[in-house]
Amino acid sequence: MMEKRNNKKSLKREYLLSIGYIDWLEEFTDLYENFSTDLYIYEENSTNEESNIVFLLETLFEVIAAYADENYITPGVRDCELFYNIKHNNIGYEIGFDYGQGSSFYCLRQEKPKENAIEYDTIMNKTKLPSTIKAEKKLKVLKELIEMLIDEDVPPEAIKQTTDTIIQKVNTKKRSY
């Protein structure tokens, strides 16, 4: 089942690449700096083809979210919105999901990309970020330590409780800054 899900994600990514979605997005946001899938339904001058492309924003969001998960990137959160900042051709985009009363996907063009924006080509090429590679190396060491503790009869529940407590303390310290 996991393989089927990964294949579906790959097909979505390949489709966006094949139709040049980011090039379309650049041109479209040159005319409309921000748009959402729910408001676009009511756009009078929209063509059927254009509407279909606008609704691929959901697919783009899913591809970005999958990449972010694989690279330990948490989405931005604001009110009832989850979003990611991406960039391409030195233009920034906030691609988000609004889950308020109704749900919709949106794009906000930013003339200057945000500092934390993910490069579009990095997402589409599924390139691991240097921070991900570093984290994976450290997580491998942690995994080996946990396996060693289990081999030495330390109860897994004690390991979990200890790691949860440490993570909670670190998160509390980060929030207090």
KEGUBA-773445 format. One line per field, with one value per atom (N, C-alpha, C): residue number from 1; residue in three letters; atom name; x, y, z. Coordinates in steps of 0.001 Angstrom, whole numbers, padded with zeros to 6 digits. Example, Ala and Ser with C-alpha at 12.3 -4.5 7.8 and 13.67 -1.06 7.14 Angstrom:
pos <- 1|1|1|2|2|2
code <- ala|ala|ala|ser|ser|ser
site <- N|CA|C|N|CA|C
xx <- 013190|012300|013200|012850|013670|012900
yy <- -005690|-004500|-003300|-002250|-001060|000030
zz <- 007800|007800|007800|007080|007140|007870
***
This chain:
pos <- 1|1|1|2|2|2|3|3|3|4|4|4|5|5|5|6|6|6|7|7|7|8|8|8|9|9|9|10|10|10|11|11|11|12|12|12|13|13|13|14|14|14|15|15|15|16|16|16|17|17|17|18|18|18|19|19|19|20|20|20|21|21|21|22|22|22|23|23|23|24|24|24|25|25|25|26|26|26|27|27|27|28|28|28|29|29|29|30|30|30|31|31|31|32|32|32|33|33|33|34|34|34|35|35|35|36|36|36|37|37|37|38|38|38|39|39|39|40|40|40|41|41|41|42|42|42|43|43|43|44|44|44|45|45|45|46|46|46|47|47|47|48|48|48|49|49|49|50|50|50|51|51|51|52|52|52|53|53|53|54|54|54|55|55|55|56|56|56|57|57|57|58|58|58|59|59|59|60|60|60|61|61|61|62|62|62|63|63|63|64|64|64|65|65|65|66|66|66|67|67|67|68|68|68|69|69|69|70|70|70|71|71|71|72|72|72|73|73|73|74|74|74|75|75|75|76|76|76|77|77|77|78|78|78|79|79|79|80|80|80|81|81|81|82|82|82|83|83|83|84|84|84|85|85|85|86|86|86|87|87|87|88|88|88|89|89|89|90|90|90|91|91|91|92|92|92|93|93|93|94|94|94|95|95|95|96|96|96|97|97|97|98|98|98|99|99|99|100|100|100|101|101|101|102|102|102|103|103|103|104|104|104|105|105|105|106|106|106|107|107|107|108|108|108|109|109|109|110|110|110|111|111|111|112|112|112|113|113|113|114|114|114|115|115|115|116|116|116|117|117|117|118|118|118|119|119|119|120|120|120|121|121|121|122|122|122|123|123|123|124|124|124|125|125|125|126|126|126|127|127|127|128|128|128|129|129|129|130|130|130|131|131|131|132|132|132|133|133|133|134|134|134|135|135|135|136|136|136|137|137|137|138|138|138|139|139|139|140|140|140|141|141|141|142|142|142|143|143|143|144|144|144|145|145|145|146|146|146|147|147|147|148|148|148|149|149|149|150|150|150|151|151|151|152|152|152|153|153|153|154|154|154|155|155|155|156|156|156|157|157|157|158|158|158|159|159|159|160|160|160|161|161|161|162|162|162|163|163|163|164|164|164|165|165|165|166|166|166|167|167|167|168|168|168|169|169|169|170|170|170|171|171|171|172|172|172|173|173|173|174|174|174|175|175|175|176|176|176|177|177|177
code <- met|met|met|met|met|met|glu|glu|glu|lys|lys|lys|arg|arg|arg|asn|asn|asn|asn|asn|asn|lys|lys|lys|lys|lys|lys|ser|ser|ser|leu|leu|leu|lys|lys|lys|arg|arg|arg|glu|glu|glu|tyr|tyr|tyr|leu|leu|leu|leu|leu|leu|ser|ser|ser|ile|ile|ile|gly|gly|gly|tyr|tyr|tyr|ile|ile|ile|asp|asp|asp|trp|trp|trp|leu|leu|leu|glu|glu|glu|glu|glu|glu|phe|phe|phe|thr|thr|thr|asp|asp|asp|leu|leu|leu|tyr|tyr|tyr|glu|glu|glu|asn|asn|asn|phe|phe|phe|ser|ser|ser|thr|thr|thr|asp|asp|asp|leu|leu|leu|tyr|tyr|tyr|ile|ile|ile|tyr|tyr|tyr|glu|glu|glu|glu|glu|glu|asn|asn|asn|ser|ser|ser|thr|thr|thr|asn|asn|asn|glu|glu|glu|glu|glu|glu|ser|ser|ser|asn|asn|asn|ile|ile|ile|val|val|val|phe|phe|phe|leu|leu|leu|leu|leu|leu|glu|glu|glu|thr|thr|thr|leu|leu|leu|phe|phe|phe|glu|glu|glu|val|val|val|ile|ile|ile|ala|ala|ala|ala|ala|ala|tyr|tyr|tyr|ala|ala|ala|asp|asp|asp|glu|glu|glu|asn|asn|asn|tyr|tyr|tyr|ile|ile|ile|thr|thr|thr|pro|pro|pro|gly|gly|gly|val|val|val|arg|arg|arg|asp|asp|asp|cys|cys|cys|glu|glu|glu|leu|leu|leu|phe|phe|phe|tyr|tyr|tyr|asn|asn|asn|ile|ile|ile|lys|lys|lys|his|his|his|asn|asn|asn|asn|asn|asn|ile|ile|ile|gly|gly|gly|tyr|tyr|tyr|glu|glu|glu|ile|ile|ile|gly|gly|gly|phe|phe|phe|asp|asp|asp|tyr|tyr|tyr|gly|gly|gly|gln|gln|gln|gly|gly|gly|ser|ser|ser|ser|ser|ser|phe|phe|phe|tyr|tyr|tyr|cys|cys|cys|leu|leu|leu|arg|arg|arg|gln|gln|gln|glu|glu|glu|lys|lys|lys|pro|pro|pro|lys|lys|lys|glu|glu|glu|asn|asn|asn|ala|ala|ala|ile|ile|ile|glu|glu|glu|tyr|tyr|tyr|asp|asp|asp|thr|thr|thr|ile|ile|ile|met|met|met|asn|asn|asn|lys|lys|lys|thr|thr|thr|lys|lys|lys|leu|leu|leu|pro|pro|pro|ser|ser|ser|thr|thr|thr|ile|ile|ile|lys|lys|lys|ala|ala|ala|glu|glu|glu|lys|lys|lys|lys|lys|lys|leu|leu|leu|lys|lys|lys|val|val|val|leu|leu|leu|lys|lys|lys|glu|glu|glu|leu|leu|leu|ile|ile|ile|glu|glu|glu|met|met|met|leu|leu|leu|ile|ile|ile|asp|asp|asp|glu|glu|glu|asp|asp|asp|val|val|val|pro|pro|pro|pro|pro|pro|glu|glu|glu|ala|ala|ala|ile|ile|ile|lys|lys|lys|gln|gln|gln|thr|thr|thr|thr|thr|thr|asp|asp|asp|thr|thr|thr|ile|ile|ile|ile|ile|ile|gln|gln|gln|lys|lys|lys|val|val|val|asn|asn|asn|thr|thr|thr|lys|lys|lys|lys|lys|lys|arg|arg|arg|ser|ser|ser|tyr|tyr|tyr
site <- N|CA|C|N|CA|C|N|CA|C|N|CA|C|N|CA|C|N|CA|C|N|CA|C|N|CA|C|N|CA|C|N|CA|C|N|CA|C|N|CA|C|N|CA|C|N|CA|C|N|CA|C|N|CA|C|N|CA|C|N|CA|C|N|CA|C|N|CA|C|N|CA|C|N|CA|C|N|CA|C|N|CA|C|N|CA|C|N|CA|C|N|CA|C|N|CA|C|N|CA|C|N|CA|C|N|CA|C|N|CA|C|N|CA|C|N|CA|C|N|CA|C|N|CA|C|N|CA|C|N|CA|C|N|CA|C|N|CA|C|N|CA|C|N|CA|C|N|CA|C|N|CA|C|N|CA|C|N|CA|C|N|CA|C|N|CA|C|N|CA|C|N|CA|C|N|CA|C|N|CA|C|N|CA|C|N|CA|C|N|CA|C|N|CA|C|N|CA|C|N|CA|C|N|CA|C|N|CA|C|N|CA|C|N|CA|C|N|CA|C|N|CA|C|N|CA|C|N|CA|C|N|CA|C|N|CA|C|N|CA|C|N|CA|C|N|CA|C|N|CA|C|N|CA|C|N|CA|C|N|CA|C|N|CA|C|N|CA|C|N|CA|C|N|CA|C|N|CA|C|N|CA|C|N|CA|C|N|CA|C|N|CA|C|N|CA|C|N|CA|C|N|CA|C|N|CA|C|N|CA|C|N|CA|C|N|CA|C|N|CA|C|N|CA|C|N|CA|C|N|CA|C|N|CA|C|N|CA|C|N|CA|C|N|CA|C|N|CA|C|N|CA|C|N|CA|C|N|CA|C|N|CA|C|N|CA|C|N|CA|C|N|CA|C|N|CA|C|N|CA|C|N|CA|C|N|CA|C|N|CA|C|N|CA|C|N|CA|C|N|CA|C|N|CA|C|N|CA|C|N|CA|C|N|CA|C|N|CA|C|N|CA|C|N|CA|C|N|CA|C|N|CA|C|N|CA|C|N|CA|C|N|CA|C|N|CA|C|N|CA|C|N|CA|C|N|CA|C|N|CA|C|N|CA|C|N|CA|C|N|CA|C|N|CA|C|N|CA|C|N|CA|C|N|CA|C|N|CA|C|N|CA|C|N|CA|C|N|CA|C|N|CA|C|N|CA|C|N|CA|C|N|CA|C|N|CA|C|N|CA|C|N|CA|C|N|CA|C|N|CA|C|N|CA|C|N|CA|C|N|CA|C|N|CA|C|N|CA|C|N|CA|C|N|CA|C|N|CA|C|N|CA|C|N|CA|C|N|CA|C|N|CA|C|N|CA|C|N|CA|C|N|CA|C|N|CA|C|N|CA|C|N|CA|C|N|CA|C|N|CA|C|N|CA|C|N|CA|C|N|CA|C|N|CA|C|N|CA|C
xx <- 000821|000000|000870|001981|002902|003506|003833|004417|003431|002157|001113|000997|001062|000981|002181|003390|004592|004531|004005|003860|002891|001803|000819|001456|002249|002938|003896|004596|005560|004851|003707|002942|002462|002022|001575|002727|003876|005059|005446|005460|005819|004827|003548|002544|002764|003011|003264|004482|005509|006708|006402|005627|005370|004571|003699|002908|003533|004672|005331|004504|003969|003060|003686|004946|005566|005664|005876|005920|004541|003509|002145|001861|002279|002039|002708|003914|004626|003852|003376|002610|001266|000582|-000739|-000669|000342|000461|001023|001515|001890|000622|-000467|-001767|-002560|-002569|-003313|-002329|-001910|-000875|-001284|-002571|-003027|-004355|-004554|-005800|-006004|-007241|-007540|-008513|-008536|-009394|-010869|-011237|-012654|-013135|-012344|-012765|-012703|-011823|-011680|-012905|-013660|-014888|-015813|-015801|-016719|-016127|-014936|-014279|-015031|-015549|-016396|-015643|-014429|-013708|-012825|-012990|-012100|-012548|-011562|-011856|-011837|-012404|-012425|-011005|-010159|-008763|-008034|-008252|-007617|-008094|-009369|-009914|-009267|-009101|-008466|-007036|-006329|-004948|-004914|-005846|-005922|-006119|-006964|-007252|-006087|-005066|-003853|-003025|-003443|-002780|-002827|-003917|-004014|-002920|-002691|-001643|-000275|-000033|001236|001425|000395|000479|000826|000183|000446|001886|002410|003789|004759|004493|005345|005279|004078|003918|004654|004594|005301|006809|007304|008733|009119|008285|008558|008622|007685|007690|008989|009439|010660|011909|011809|012957|012780|011847|011630|011325|010565|010164|008712|008466|007087|006430|005149|004474|004291|004143|003748|002294|001915|000539|000069|-001119|-001703|-003219|-003849|-005296|-005683|-006447|-006888|-006159|-004872|-004099|-002800|-002445|-001128|-000502|000787|001391|002879|003396|004832|005256|006471|007043|008002|007780|008673|009179|010197|010709|011137|011058|011483|011733|012825|013181|013183|013658|013758|012406|011346|010000|009555|008952|008454|006966|006551|005140|004813|003703|003167|002053|002251|001262|000620|-000697|-001321|-002651|-003086|-004366|-005123|-006287|-007145|-008264|-008314|-009301|-010328|-010726|-011729|-013093|-014129|-015481|-015553|-014970|-014818|-013340|-012938|-011491|-011112|-009929|-009445|-007923|-007339|-005897|-005671|-004560|-004305|-002833|-002583|-001232|-001122|-000092|000219|001607|001696|003002|003736|005023|005875|006997|007101|008130|009531|009708|010988|010733|011409|011170|011509|010766|011053|012392|013052|014369|014326|013236|013124|012460|012273|011579|012364|011626|012219|012280|013408|013578|012680|011876|010942|011662|012789|013513|014020|014343|014770|013626|012418|011234|010997|010986|010639|011709|012956|014030|014202|013403|013452|014861|015529|016872|016800|017543|017576|018342|017818|018489|019693|020727|021878|021466|020499|020033|019379|018733|018116|019183|020203|021298|021970|022211|022831|021928|020632|019681|019613|019611|019533|020756|021916|023123|023000|022509|022358|021247|020191|019106|019555|020474|021025|021776|022534|023256|022256|021200|020169|019518|019211|018603|019507|020796|021745|021814|021763|021764|020512|019377|018121|018154|018640|018751|019681|020758|021695|021018|020260|019549|018539|017830|016857|017577|018709|019507|019973|020148|020593|019405|018224|016997|016408|016712|016027|014648|013575|012227|011970|011414|011103|010236|009326|008467|009299|010346|011220|011991|012426|013145|012213|011001|010021|009693|009440|009106|010255|011475|012638|012801|012696|012852|011707|010481|009347|009561|010064|010323|011389|012445|013525|013000|012232|011676|010738|009921|009002|009768|010851|011661|012303|012824|013453|012425|011250|010189|009750|009679|009308|010358|011632|012714|012648|012401|012342|011220|010071|008922|009153|010016|010209|011159|011829|012755|012045
yy <- -001188|000000|001260|001219|002360|002595|001515|001632|002294|001943|002519|004024|004423|005841|006606|006038|006684|006799|005787|005823|006925|007085|008131|009519|009713|010984|011266|010235|010380|010769|010151|010477|011929|012391|013779|014741|014442|015286|015302|014126|014026|014795|014740|015455|016963|017465|018908|019326|018486|018773|018754|017772|017596|018746|019340|020444|021804|021836|023107|023970|023353|024065|025319|025266|026440|027603|027305|028380|029008|028164|028672|029529|029038|029755|031129|031184|032467|033456|033002|033880|034271|033302|033551|034520|034341|035236|036598|036713|038035|038854|038174|038830|038912|037813|037709|037312|038269|037998|036934|036839|035763|035231|033956|033321|032079|031629|030400|029568|028296|027398|027694|028115|028368|029652|030709|031959|031875|031048|030961|030343|029570|028964|030055|031223|032307|033302|033046|033940|033868|035010|035039|034730|035243|035128|033888|032964|031799|030771|030147|029067|027750|026727|025408|024888|025090|024646|025372|026685|027473|027021|026746|026269|024960|024058|022774|022975|023911|024172|024828|025741|026367|025289|024315|023277|022309|022385|021595|022168|023309|023880|022892|022142|021110|020061|019653|018674|019236|020501|021131|021151|021510|021538|020142|019113|017737|017326|017702|017373|018096|019376|020149|019544|019217|018662|017328|016495|015210|015442|016377|016706|017248|018125|018719|017635|016701|015602|014810|014535|013752|014513|015839|016668|017387|016916|017437|018941|019378|020787|020871|021665|021820|022983|022849|023937|025148|026296|027475|027310|027888|027791|029196|029518|030838|030653|031019|030832|029423|029319|028019|027696|027990|027771|027027|026150|025526|025997|026354|026841|026549|026574|026428|027574|028066|029075|028383|028619|028070|029220|028936|029975|029350|030177|029779|031055|031095|032289|033562|033442|034559|035187|034396|034825|033877|034421|033592|033326|032194|031814|031214|031625|030949|030058|028763|027790|027215|027381|026987|026295|025791|025116|025829|026344|027041|026074|025717|024735|025351|026579|027269|026633|027432|026884|025939|026346|025472|025227|024460|024297|024646|025235|025605|025698|025729|025897|027276|027881|029241|029433|030485|030881|032389|032821|034247|034465|035314|035601|036616|036384|037293|037727|039014|039476|039110|039042|038615|037352|036248|035001|035139|034421|034374|033671|034010|033447|031916|031380|029934|029210|029894|029289|028107|027093|025897|026098|025783|025910|024886|025358|024492|023304|023558|022469|021431|021871|020945|019997|020539|019728|018741|019239|018394|017340|017650|016666|015763|016028|015274|015253|016392|016532|016691|015858|015997|017252|017956|019150|018747|019586|019280|019054|019822|019652|018286|017766|016440|015357|015492|014514|014493|015672|015782|015151|015457|014905|013384|012864|011408|010698|011319|010732|010687|011765|011816|010879|010767|009858|008392|008108|006753|006413|007370|007179|006971|007785|007649|006273|005826|004501|003404|003508|002514|002529|003726|003833|003201|003466|002890|001369|000864|-000592|-001192|-000487|-000960|-000991|000063|000104|-001039|-001307|-002409|-003745|-003901|-005129|-005314|-004190|-004242|-004237|-004595|-004778|-003512|-002366|-001141|-001198|-001074|-001172|-000086|-000486|000505|001654|001364|002417|003476|003035|003981|004845|004228|004975|006018|005596|006507|007658|007337|008366|009373|008881|009759|010656|010078|010897|011898|011481|012411|013587|013306|014360|015324|014782|015634|016530|015953|016730|017810|017470|018447|019608|019315|020366|021261|020665|021440|022340|021810|022616|023755|023508|024549|025665|025291|026291|027123|026466|027189|028209|027858|028768|029953|029797|030888|031966|031738|032748|033872
zz <- 000000|000000|000000|000762|000813|-000564|-001265|-002600|-003557|-003440|-004282|-004030|-002746|-002377|-002936|-002813|-003337|-004849|-005520|-006969|-007379|-006630|-006919|-006771|-005711|-005504|-006647|-007078|-008165|-009466|-009715|-010921|-010890|-009732|-009608|-009887|-009308|-009503|-010972|-011592|-013011|-013889|-013530|-014317|-014248|-013050|-012913|-013720|-013714|-014507|-016003|-016425|-017859|-018466|-017679|-018237|-017953|-017303|-017006|-016066|-015028|-014118|-013520|-013147|-012512|-013497|-014776|-015783|-015932|-015939|-016000|-014759|-013583|-012335|-012354|-012894|-012980|-013848|-014999|-015892|-015276|-014695|-014131|-012961|-012093|-010932|-011315|-012531|-013030|-013265|-013630|-013826|-012521|-011776|-010523|-009426|-008599|-007594|-006589|-006339|-005469|-005980|-005755|-006159|-005313|-005282|-004552|-005374|-005075|-005844|-005590|-004383|-004136|-004812|-004797|-005432|-006951|-007462|-008905|-009564|-008827|-009352|-009885|-009240|-009594|-010590|-011078|-012041|-013366|-013820|-015018|-016310|-016453|-017718|-017807|-016901|-016908|-017940|-018548|-019486|-018712|-019306|-018674|-018482|-019489|-019405|-018273|-018183|-017134|-015752|-015616|-014338|-013933|-014880|-014579|-014083|-014689|-014282|-012903|-012641|-011316|-010251|-010531|-009540|-009339|-010178|-009944|-008788|-008276|-007106|-005940|-005839|-004798|-004981|-006210|-006504|-006150|-006515|-006174|-004663|-003924|-002465|-001935|-002463|-002015|-002295|-003458|-003811|-002873|-002612|-001704|-000294|000171|001520|001657|000618|000660|000738|-000060|-000029|001354|001882|003195|004274|004236|005216|005135|003928|003741|004181|004268|004617|005952|006774|008127|008139|007151|007067|007526|008545|009018|008259|007979|007269|008171|007548|008294|008693|009812|010293|010641|010140|010423|010447|011538|011688|011240|010180|009663|008358|008310|007087|007372|006455|006414|005115|005130|003895|003851|002629|002376|001486|001689|000814|-000142|-001429|-002443|-003300|-004110|-005005|-006328|-007358|-008700|-009494|-010224|-011010|-010158|-008931|-008005|-007656|-007782|-007378|-006276|-005248|-004153|-004290|-003754|-003750|-002396|-001836|-000660|-001184|-001063|-001521|-000266|-000150|001100|000968|002095|002244|003345|003008|003958|004340|005620|006059|007005|006708|007521|007330|007107|006942|005750|004662|003513|003389|002432|002279|000848|000714|-000612|-000568|-001726|-001867|-002454|-002078|-002550|-002896|-003652|-004020|-003862|-003153|-003021|-003613|-004612|-005212|-004352|-004176|-003414|-004348|-004609|-005542|-005075|-003773|-003230|-002412|-002743|-002002|-000524|000307|001739|001948|003032|003328|003442|003982|004178|003006|001886|000741|000174|-000227|-000811|-002330|-002912|-004367|-005071|-006017|-006756|-007389|-008037|-008702|-007702|-006499|-005442|-005094|-005030|-004735|-005868|-007087|-008224|-008518|-008216|-008413|-007195|-006160|-004903|-004302|-004375|-003840|-002324|-001619|-000162|000214|001190|001683|002531|002574|003431|004895|005362|006748|006949|005923|006002|006072|005252|005247|006619|007175|008498|009564|009494|010474|010367|009143|008968|009554|009432|010028|011545|012124|013581|014050|013263|013620|013543|012651|012564|013859|014372|015633|016774|016786|017817|017738|016534|016335|016898|016614|017116|018639|019237|020700|021307|020688|021186|021078|019940|019783|020839|021138|022159|023534|023866|025145|025258|024168|024175|024354|023663|023822|025264|025978|027380|028348|027815|028601|029207|028634|029060|028396|029178|028603|027536|026401|025347|025853|026795|027345|028070|028761|029467|028464|027386|026341|025733|025412|024807|025747|027003|027975|028121|028161|028295|027075|025884|024665|024531|024878|024825|025778|026971|027960|027457|026882|026361|025244|024324|023202|023724|024700|025274|025916|026642|027270|026220|025162|024093|023420|023131|022502|023407|024700|025654|025669|025663|025634|024358|023212|021937|021939|022513|022540|023452|024453|025414|024903|023778|023237|022569
***
